[in-house]
Amino acid sequence: MMKVIYVLLFCLSICTSALAAENLSKPGVMDEEQILTSESLSKYDTVIVKDFTTNEAEYVNLDDEEKKIVEEIKPTIVRNLTESMVKNLKKEGKFAKVFANKSAGGNAIIVKGKIVRFNGGNGAAKFFLGFMAPKGGKTNIAISGQLMDAKSQKVLATFNDVRSGGEGGSLGRIRGVMPIQGTDEGEVIAEFITKLAK
């Protein structure tokens, strides 16, 4: 009987060790999340947020005039995303230092990514049905990003998300809604990072 108990305890310890080595669970705040580390991000003391790039972004459901507006507001969208991420990470207090666009070194996580799509929305969703329309039909921005270990350059997590506004995409709306979506996206990315640091 004692041998059976020892065998069961041995098996249990192996199973526990195997589970402990698995990757962290997905926080569930982004459309797509891939966690590539088994260690909590709480082991890092610094987060460096890099401005997301826009040079390869796709324009969807935007006429020429709307494209010009998006070109004008791109810097504001990127700045809002970065500032929101930094502000919300600092507010959560999980990391001793949080910086925007500093050189990375030491025990740090680098957050970097790109805005992959500016979508003006389509049809009635653009003007009338904003809150009821599917996400893809609303005015929105889509991002793709990753968290990296500053020393090893190892990717710790990747994410993709679409942030849509509650209402339309007329010319004035694009100018007003997309920068707010940048701010909102920064908050969601900060939440994603914070949940991985628990």
N, C-alpha and C positions, 0 to 999 in steps of 0.2 A: 504494500500500500504506500509506503514512504517513497519508493521508487517512482510510482505513478505521480505522486504529488511533486517530486523534484522534476520530473519530465514536463509536467504541466507548467510549473513555474519557469523552467528553462524556455519553453515555447512561448510563454507569455512575455518574457523579457525580450526575446528575439522580435516578436511582433511589435512590442512597444518601441524598440529601437528602430525598426523599419518605419514605423509611423512617424517617429520623431524626425527622420531624415527626409520626409516628404516636403515638398514645397509648401509655403504658406498658403492659406486659403485666399481666394479672391475676395476683395472687399465688396464687389457687387455694386459699384457706383458708376462704372463706365459701360459703354455698349459692349466693348471687347476688352478683356484683361488676360494677360498671361504672366504668371508669377514664376520666376526662374530661380528663386532662392528659397532655402529652407530656414534661413535665419531672419529674425525680426530686424527691421530697419532701425530699431532703437539702439543698435550697436554703433550707429554713426552719430557724430555730434554736429555735423554741418550739412546743409543742403545748399547747393549752388543751382539757381534757376537760370537757364540760358533762354534768351529770346527765341521764340519759335520762328522758323523761317516761313516765307510765303512765296518764294520765287517759283515753285513748281505747282502752285495751287491751281485747281481747275475752277473755271467759272461755269455755273449751271443756272439756267433760267434767268439770265441777266442780259438785257439789251445793251447797246453800246453806251448809252448814257448812264445806265446803272453800273456798268463795268468801270467807267471813269470815277464814279462815286466810291466804289470799292477800292480802287487804286488810291484815292485820296485818304480814305479812312484806315487803310491797312496798318500804318504805323500806330494809330490809336488802338486798334484791336489788339495788336501784339503787345503794346505797352500795358493795356488793361489786363491782359492775360497774365503777364509777368508780375505786375504789381499786386494783383489779386492773389496769386499763388504765394508770393512772399508774405503778404499781410496775413493770410489765413494760416500759413505754416507757423509764423511767429505767434499768432494768437493761440494756437493749439499748444505751443510750448514743449513739443516732443524733442526738439533739436536746439542745442545751445546757440548755434549761429545759422542764420538764413540770409543769403545774399543773392542779388541779381547780377548776372554777367561778370562775376569775378573769376580770376583764374582758380582752378580747382587743384587742391592738393590735400594731403593729410587724410583724415578719416571722414571723407565727404561722399555724398551722393550728388551726382549731376543729373538734373532734369533737363532734357532737351527734346525737341520735336519740331513738327511743322504743321501748318494749317494746309490741309490737302484739298479743301473745297470751300468755295463761297457759293451758296445756293440762294437765289432770289425768291425761291418758292414758285408755285405754279397755280394757275387758275384761280378759282374762288378761294382757295386756301390762303392765297396771297393777301386778299383784301377783306374777306368776310368771315371765313370759318376758322381763323387762326387757332383758337383754342381747341377746336374739335378735329382739325385736320391731322392726318398722319404726319409724323416727324419729317419725313422726306418731302412733303408738300409745302411745308412752312419755310419761311426765310431761315437759313441756318448756316453755321460754319461747322466743318468737320476737321478734326485734328488727329494726329498720330504722334505718339511719343514714347520715350523710354526713360528708365531710371538706370544709371550706371554707377558702379563703384569707381571713384576718382583715381585710386591707385592702380587697380588691375585693369580698368576699362571693361570689366565684366558687366554684361547687361543683367540687371536684377529683375526687371519687369518691363513689359511693353503694354501699351494701351491705345485704343482707338475710341473716339466718341464723336457724337453729333450733338451740338447744342443748338436748339431751335428756340425762336422767340414765340411769345404767346399770341402775337398777331402779325399782321401783314407786311408786305414788301413794296409798298409804293416808294417813290424816290425818297421821301422824307423818312419813311420807316427804315429803309436800309441804312441810312446814315445814323439813325437812332438805335436800331435794334442790334446790328452786328457788333458794335463796341460793347453793348451790354452783354451780349453772348460771350464775348471775350472775357469779361469780368466773371461771369457765371462759370465759364469753363475753368478759369484759374482756381476758383473755389472748389470745384469738383476734383480737380487734380490734387489739390492740397488735402482734401478729404481722403482720397485714394492713398496718398503717401502716409498720412497720419494713421490710417487703419492698418497699414503694413508695419507700423512702428509699435504696435501694441504687444 
